[in-house]
């Protein structure tokens, strides 16, 4: 009988916890109505519709916007860490010059590395004219 009482208490505790979770979720969803996310609702709706998802509930649209904003923030932070690590390796070679110029320059390479290492996303970008090794050379000396 003691075993049955423990099961009943665990069930009641589980139901009480679930009720608390439901209440917290309801409160959170209600708070999204007053929140203006960084990513506009229209943009989120556009990309959701493009993927075949349509939802008239603005709370869900804003929830997706908040999740996207968090993801973008984390990727940017990871890319910044990559940038700092890259520039720290340059400091070893050019310590005097680096002391004068402490600006961080975030590159596509930093972003690509962060996405690949943290999230398993491989980013390939097109080579732009300015990225070409022959940029700035005399047209006659370029090898095409």
NUTIKOL-960609 format. One record per residue: residue number from 1; residue in three letters; x, z, y of N, C-alpha, C in turn. Coordinates in steps of 0.1 Angstrom, whole numbers. Example, Ala and Ser with C-alpha at 12.3 -4.5 7.8 and 13.67 -1.06 7.14 Angstrom:
+-----+------+-------+-------+-------+-------+-------+-------+-------+-------+-------+
:  nr : rest :   n_u :   n_w :   n_v :  ca_u :  ca_w :  ca_v :   c_u :   c_w :   c_v :
+-----+------+-------+-------+-------+-------+-------+-------+-------+-------+-------+
:   1 :  ALA :   132 :    78 :   -57 :   123 :    78 :   -45 :   132 :    78 :   -33 :
:   2 :  SER :   128 :    71 :   -22 :   137 :    71 :   -11 :   129 :    79 :     0 :
+-----+------+-------+-------+-------+-------+-------+-------+-------+-------+-------+
# end
This chain:
+-----+------+-------+-------+-------+-------+-------+-------+-------+-------+-------+
:  nr : rest :   n_u :   n_w :   n_v :  ca_u :  ca_w :  ca_v :   c_u :   c_w :   c_v :
+-----+------+-------+-------+-------+-------+-------+-------+-------+-------+-------+
:   1 :  UNK :     8 :     0 :   -12 :     0 :     0 :     0 :     9 :     0 :    13 :
:   2 :  UNK :    20 :     7 :    12 :    29 :     7 :    23 :    34 :    -7 :    27 :
:   3 :  UNK :    36 :   -15 :    17 :    41 :   -29 :    19 :    30 :   -37 :    26 :
:   4 :  UNK :    17 :   -35 :    23 :     6 :   -42 :    30 :     5 :   -38 :    44 :
:   5 :  UNK :     7 :   -25 :    47 :     7 :   -20 :    61 :    18 :   -27 :    69 :
:   6 :  UNK :    30 :   -28 :    63 :    41 :   -35 :    70 :    38 :   -49 :    73 :
:   7 :  UNK :    32 :   -56 :    63 :    28 :   -70 :    65 :    18 :   -71 :    77 :
:   8 :  UNK :     8 :   -62 :    77 :    -2 :   -63 :    88 :     4 :   -60 :   101 :
:   9 :  UNK :    13 :   -50 :   102 :    20 :   -48 :   115 :    28 :   -59 :   119 :
:  10 :  UNK :    35 :   -66 :   110 :    43 :   -77 :   113 :    35 :   -89 :   118 :
:  11 :  UNK :    23 :   -91 :   111 :    14 :  -101 :   115 :     8 :   -98 :   129 :
:  12 :  UNK :     5 :   -86 :   132 :    -1 :   -82 :   145 :    10 :   -84 :   156 :
:  13 :  UNK :    23 :   -80 :   152 :    34 :   -82 :   162 :    36 :   -96 :   164 :
:  14 :  UNK :    36 :  -104 :   154 :    38 :  -119 :   155 :    27 :  -125 :   164 :
:  15 :  UNK :    15 :  -121 :   162 :     3 :  -126 :   170 :     5 :  -122 :   184 :
:  16 :  UNK :     9 :  -109 :   187 :    11 :  -104 :   200 :    22 :  -112 :   207 :
:  17 :  UNK :    33 :  -114 :   200 :    44 :  -122 :   206 :    39 :  -136 :   209 :
:  18 :  UNK :    32 :  -142 :   200 :    27 :  -156 :   203 :    18 :  -156 :   215 :
:  19 :  UNK :     9 :  -146 :   217 :     1 :  -145 :   228 :     9 :  -144 :   241 :
:  20 :  UNK :    20 :  -136 :   241 :    29 :  -135 :   252 :    35 :  -148 :   255 :
:  21 :  UNK :    40 :  -155 :   245 :    46 :  -168 :   247 :    36 :  -178 :   253 :
:  22 :  UNK :    23 :  -178 :   248 :    13 :  -187 :   253 :    10 :  -184 :   268 :
:  23 :  UNK :    10 :  -171 :   271 :     7 :  -167 :   285 :    19 :  -171 :   294 :
:  24 :  UNK :    31 :  -170 :   289 :    43 :  -174 :   297 :    43 :  -189 :   299 :
:  25 :  UNK :    40 :  -196 :   289 :    39 :  -211 :   290 :    28 :  -215 :   299 :
:  26 :  UNK :    17 :  -209 :   299 :     6 :  -212 :   308 :    10 :  -209 :   322 :
:  27 :  UNK :    16 :  -198 :   324 :    21 :  -195 :   338 :    32 :  -204 :   343 :
:  28 :  UNK :    41 :  -208 :   334 :    51 :  -218 :   338 :    45 :  -231 :   341 :
:  29 :  UNK :    36 :  -236 :   333 :    29 :  -249 :   336 :    22 :  -249 :   349 :
:  30 :  UNK :    15 :  -237 :   352 :     8 :  -236 :   365 :    18 :  -236 :   376 :
:  31 :  UNK :    30 :  -230 :   374 :    40 :  -230 :   385 :    45 :  -244 :   388 :
:  32 :  UNK :    44 :  -253 :   379 :    49 :  -267 :   381 :    40 :  -274 :   391 :
:  33 :  UNK :    28 :  -270 :   393 :    19 :  -276 :   403 :    24 :  -274 :   417 :
:  34 :  UNK :    31 :  -263 :   419 :    36 :  -260 :   433 :    50 :  -264 :   435 :
:  35 :  UNK :    56 :  -269 :   424 :    71 :  -273 :   425 :    72 :  -288 :   428 :
:  36 :  UNK :    81 :  -291 :   436 :    85 :  -305 :   439 :    98 :  -308 :   433 :
:  37 :  UNK :    99 :  -315 :   422 :   112 :  -317 :   416 :   120 :  -327 :   424 :
:  38 :  UNK :   133 :  -327 :   421 :   142 :  -337 :   428 :   139 :  -351 :   424 :
:  39 :  UNK :   135 :  -353 :   411 :   132 :  -366 :   406 :   117 :  -368 :   409 :
:  40 :  UNK :   113 :  -378 :   417 :    99 :  -380 :   421 :    90 :  -383 :   409 :
:  41 :  UNK :    77 :  -378 :   410 :    67 :  -380 :   399 :    66 :  -395 :   396 :
:  42 :  UNK :    66 :  -403 :   406 :    64 :  -418 :   404 :    75 :  -424 :   395 :
:  43 :  UNK :    87 :  -419 :   397 :    98 :  -425 :   390 :    97 :  -420 :   375 :
:  44 :  UNK :    94 :  -408 :   373 :    92 :  -403 :   359 :    80 :  -410 :   352 :
:  45 :  UNK :    69 :  -412 :   359 :    58 :  -419 :   354 :    62 :  -433 :   350 :
:  46 :  UNK :    70 :  -440 :   359 :    74 :  -454 :   356 :    82 :  -454 :   343 :
:  47 :  UNK :    92 :  -446 :   341 :   100 :  -446 :   329 :    92 :  -441 :   317 :
:  48 :  UNK :    83 :  -432 :   318 :    75 :  -428 :   307 :    66 :  -440 :   303 :
:  49 :  UNK :    60 :  -446 :   313 :    51 :  -458 :   309 :    59 :  -469 :   303 :
:  50 :  UNK :    71 :  -471 :   308 :    80 :  -481 :   302 :    83 :  -479 :   287 :
:  51 :  UNK :    83 :  -466 :   284 :    86 :  -462 :   270 :    73 :  -461 :   262 :
:  52 :  UNK :    62 :  -464 :   268 :    49 :  -464 :   261 :    41 :  -451 :   262 :
:  53 :  UNK :    45 :  -442 :   270 :    39 :  -429 :   271 :    31 :  -428 :   284 :
:  54 :  UNK :    18 :  -425 :   284 :    10 :  -423 :   296 :     3 :  -410 :   295 :
:  55 :  UNK :     4 :  -402 :   306 :    -2 :  -389 :   306 :    -7 :  -387 :   321 :
:  56 :  UNK :   -20 :  -383 :   322 :   -25 :  -380 :   335 :   -22 :  -366 :   340 :
:  57 :  UNK :   -16 :  -358 :   332 :   -13 :  -344 :   336 :     0 :  -343 :   344 :
:  58 :  UNK :    -1 :  -340 :   356 :    10 :  -340 :   365 :    20 :  -329 :   361 :
:  59 :  UNK :    15 :  -318 :   354 :    24 :  -308 :   350 :    34 :  -313 :   339 :
:  60 :  UNK :    29 :  -321 :   331 :    38 :  -327 :   320 :    48 :  -336 :   327 :
:  61 :  UNK :    44 :  -344 :   336 :    53 :  -353 :   343 :    64 :  -345 :   350 :
:  62 :  UNK :    60 :  -334 :   356 :    70 :  -325 :   363 :    79 :  -318 :   353 :
:  63 :  UNK :    74 :  -315 :   342 :    82 :  -308 :   331 :    93 :  -318 :   327 :
:  64 :  UNK :    89 :  -331 :   325 :    99 :  -341 :   321 :   109 :  -342 :   333 :
:  65 :  UNK :   105 :  -342 :   345 :   114 :  -343 :   357 :   123 :  -332 :   357 :
:  66 :  UNK :   119 :  -319 :   354 :   128 :  -308 :   355 :   138 :  -309 :   343 :
:  67 :  UNK :   133 :  -313 :   331 :   143 :  -314 :   320 :   153 :  -325 :   323 :
:  68 :  UNK :   149 :  -336 :   329 :   158 :  -347 :   333 :   168 :  -342 :   343 :
:  69 :  UNK :   163 :  -335 :   353 :   172 :  -329 :   364 :   182 :  -320 :   358 :
:  70 :  UNK :   178 :  -312 :   348 :   188 :  -303 :   342 :   198 :  -311 :   334 :
:  71 :  UNK :   194 :  -321 :   327 :   203 :  -329 :   319 :   213 :  -336 :   328 :
:  72 :  UNK :   209 :  -342 :   339 :   217 :  -349 :   349 :   227 :  -339 :   355 :
:  73 :  UNK :   222 :  -327 :   358 :   231 :  -317 :   363 :   242 :  -313 :   354 :
:  74 :  UNK :   238 :  -311 :   341 :   248 :  -307 :   331 :   259 :  -319 :   329 :
:  75 :  UNK :   254 :  -331 :   329 :   263 :  -342 :   327 :   273 :  -343 :   339 :
:  76 :  UNK :   268 :  -341 :   351 :   276 :  -341 :   363 :   286 :  -330 :   362 :
:  77 :  UNK :   282 :  -318 :   358 :   292 :  -307 :   357 :   302 :  -310 :   346 :
:  78 :  UNK :   298 :  -315 :   335 :   308 :  -319 :   325 :   318 :  -330 :   330 :
:  79 :  UNK :   313 :  -340 :   337 :   321 :  -350 :   343 :   331 :  -344 :   353 :
:  80 :  UNK :   326 :  -334 :   361 :   335 :  -328 :   370 :   346 :  -321 :   363 :
:  81 :  UNK :   343 :  -314 :   352 :   354 :  -307 :   344 :   364 :  -318 :   339 :
:  82 :  UNK :   359 :  -329 :   335 :   368 :  -340 :   330 :   377 :  -344 :   342 :
:  83 :  UNK :   371 :  -346 :   353 :   379 :  -350 :   365 :   390 :  -340 :   369 :
:  84 :  UNK :   386 :  -327 :   368 :   396 :  -317 :   372 :   407 :  -317 :   361 :
:  85 :  UNK :   404 :  -319 :   349 :   414 :  -319 :   338 :   423 :  -331 :   340 :
:  86 :  UNK :   417 :  -342 :   344 :   425 :  -355 :   346 :   435 :  -353 :   358 :
:  87 :  UNK :   429 :  -347 :   369 :   438 :  -346 :   381 :   448 :  -335 :   379 :
:  88 :  UNK :   445 :  -325 :   370 :   455 :  -314 :   368 :   467 :  -320 :   360 :
:  89 :  UNK :   465 :  -330 :   352 :   476 :  -337 :   345 :   484 :  -345 :   355 :
:  90 :  UNK :   478 :  -350 :   365 :   485 :  -358 :   376 :   494 :  -348 :   384 :
:  91 :  UNK :   490 :  -336 :   386 :   497 :  -326 :   394 :   511 :  -324 :   388 :
:  92 :  UNK :   512 :  -324 :   375 :   525 :  -322 :   369 :   535 :  -332 :   374 :
:  93 :  UNK :   530 :  -345 :   375 :   539 :  -355 :   379 :   542 :  -356 :   394 :
:  94 :  UNK :   532 :  -353 :   402 :   533 :  -354 :   417 :   528 :  -342 :   424 :
:  95 :  UNK :   535 :  -331 :   421 :   531 :  -318 :   426 :   530 :  -317 :   442 :
:  96 :  UNK :   540 :  -322 :   449 :   541 :  -321 :   463 :   529 :  -329 :   470 :
:  97 :  UNK :   527 :  -341 :   466 :   517 :  -349 :   472 :   503 :  -343 :   469 :
:  98 :  UNK :   501 :  -338 :   457 :   488 :  -333 :   453 :   484 :  -320 :   462 :
:  99 :  UNK :   494 :  -313 :   466 :   492 :  -300 :   473 :   485 :  -304 :   487 :
: 100 :  UNK :   489 :  -316 :   492 :   483 :  -320 :   505 :   469 :  -325 :   504 :
: 101 :  UNK :   466 :  -332 :   493 :   453 :  -338 :   491 :   446 :  -332 :   479 :
: 102 :  UNK :   437 :  -323 :   481 :   430 :  -316 :   470 :   416 :  -322 :   468 :
: 103 :  UNK :   413 :  -334 :   473 :   400 :  -340 :   470 :   399 :  -344 :   455 :
: 104 :  UNK :   387 :  -342 :   450 :   384 :  -346 :   436 :   378 :  -360 :   437 :
: 105 :  UNK :   382 :  -369 :   429 :   376 :  -383 :   428 :   371 :  -385 :   414 :
: 106 :  UNK :   357 :  -384 :   414 :   351 :  -386 :   401 :   350 :  -401 :   398 :
: 107 :  UNK :   354 :  -404 :   386 :   355 :  -418 :   382 :   345 :  -421 :   370 :
: 108 :  UNK :   342 :  -434 :   368 :   334 :  -438 :   357 :   340 :  -433 :   344 :
: 109 :  UNK :   353 :  -433 :   343 :   360 :  -428 :   331 :   357 :  -413 :   329 :
: 110 :  UNK :   357 :  -405 :   339 :   353 :  -391 :   337 :   339 :  -390 :   332 :
: 111 :  UNK :   330 :  -397 :   338 :   316 :  -397 :   333 :   314 :  -402 :   319 :
: 112 :  UNK :   321 :  -413 :   316 :   320 :  -418 :   302 :   326 :  -408 :   292 :
: 113 :  UNK :   337 :  -402 :   295 :   343 :  -392 :   286 :   334 :  -380 :   284 :
: 114 :  UNK :   328 :  -375 :   295 :   319 :  -364 :   294 :   307 :  -367 :   285 :
: 115 :  UNK :   301 :  -379 :   287 :   289 :  -383 :   279 :   293 :  -385 :   264 :
: 116 :  UNK :   305 :  -391 :   262 :   309 :  -393 :   248 :   312 :  -380 :   241 :
: 117 :  UNK :   320 :  -371 :   247 :   324 :  -359 :   241 :   313 :  -348 :   239 :
: 118 :  UNK :   304 :  -347 :   250 :   294 :  -337 :   249 :   281 :  -341 :   243 :
: 119 :  UNK :   278 :  -354 :   245 :   264 :  -358 :   241 :   264 :  -370 :   231 :
: 120 :  UNK :   276 :  -375 :   227 :   277 :  -386 :   218 :   271 :  -399 :   223 :
: 121 :  UNK :   271 :  -401 :   236 :   267 :  -413 :   242 :   279 :  -421 :   247 :
: 122 :  UNK :   280 :  -433 :   241 :   291 :  -442 :   245 :   286 :  -451 :   256 :
: 123 :  UNK :   293 :  -451 :   267 :   290 :  -459 :   279 :   300 :  -470 :   281 :
: 124 :  UNK :   295 :  -482 :   281 :   303 :  -494 :   284 :   299 :  -499 :   297 :
: 125 :  UNK :   308 :  -501 :   306 :   304 :  -507 :   319 :   312 :  -520 :   321 :
: 126 :  UNK :   305 :  -529 :   328 :   311 :  -542 :   331 :   323 :  -540 :   340 :
: 127 :  UNK :   333 :  -549 :   338 :   344 :  -549 :   347 :   340 :  -556 :   360 :
: 128 :  UNK :   342 :  -549 :   371 :   338 :  -554 :   384 :   350 :  -561 :   390 :
: 129 :  UNK :   348 :  -569 :   400 :   359 :  -576 :   406 :   370 :  -567 :   411 :
: 130 :  UNK :   366 :  -555 :   417 :   375 :  -546 :   422 :   383 :  -539 :   411 :
: 131 :  UNK :   377 :  -539 :   399 :   384 :  -532 :   387 :   394 :  -542 :   380 :
: 132 :  UNK :   394 :  -554 :   384 :   402 :  -564 :   377 :   416 :  -562 :   381 :
: 133 :  UNK :   425 :  -564 :   371 :   440 :  -562 :   374 :   445 :  -572 :   384 :
: 134 :  UNK :   438 :  -583 :   385 :   443 :  -594 :   394 :   437 :  -592 :   408 :
: 135 :  UNK :   430 :  -582 :   411 :   424 :  -580 :   424 :   436 :  -578 :   435 :
: 136 :  UNK :   435 :  -585 :   445 :   444 :  -584 :   456 :   456 :  -593 :   454 :
: 137 :  UNK :   457 :  -601 :   443 :   468 :  -610 :   441 :   465 :  -623 :   448 :
: 138 :  UNK :   476 :  -630 :   451 :   474 :  -644 :   456 :   467 :  -652 :   445 :
: 139 :  UNK :   457 :  -660 :   450 :   449 :  -668 :   440 :   458 :  -677 :   431 :
: 140 :  UNK :   469 :  -682 :   436 :   478 :  -690 :   429 :   485 :  -683 :   418 :
: 141 :  UNK :   487 :  -670 :   419 :   494 :  -662 :   409 :   485 :  -655 :   399 :
: 142 :  UNK :   472 :  -657 :   400 :   463 :  -651 :   391 :   463 :  -659 :   378 :
: 143 :  UNK :   462 :  -651 :   367 :   460 :  -657 :   354 :   445 :  -656 :   350 :
: 144 :  UNK :   439 :  -667 :   349 :   424 :  -667 :   346 :   422 :  -671 :   331 :
+-----+------+-------+-------+-------+-------+-------+-------+-------+-------+-------+
# end
